[in-house]
């Protein structure tokens, strides 16, 4: 388990921080009218934020060298 966490720490941090950021965006800014497809639902906003956080922090992973 520790090896898995150590190997994927940036992905886990990106998902966590993105989800928190998505919920914060929904809570503080959100969509008052309810017609916004992403920000009107807290679940969708958290998932969208987690995805964006994952993609953002996944850019900083070290490249693995193959044995071709």
Beta strands, then each sheet from edge to edge (+ up, - down):
end
